[in-house]
């Protein structure tokens, strides 16, 4: 991450640098709280949480008509997503739902099975949407 920060500084990419610095501070603070280094999974969890918060902020900015802030947050989301595994497409999630569903029509059970299968590779909101459509 420090190499990426150096590259952003050299390129004078202020948004990217800001997002990377913020992410590093989140990791450092969490390590201080935990009193040990974070595992890759824990760092990914932090990144996912931060991406989710920023997406919610984008929605609020859109409602408030703050297009300047929408663009800024979307750029920061792109930077943060570089640290996450590639996300599954809707079609891939649909295949997983079909595979794990069987005869079960209970949303909670299907959702739990699917989330175990996709672990970090798919957005929970999208998975929920797909499961609702398949059970609907």
Protein Blocks (a to p, Z undefined) as FASTA:
>chain_A
ZZmmmmmmmnopaklmmmmmmmmmmmmmmmmmnopacdfklmmmmmmmmmmmmmmmmmmm
mmnopaklmmmmmmmmmmmmmmpccdddfklmmmmmmmmnmmafbfklmmmmmmmmnnop
acfklmmmmmmmmmZZ
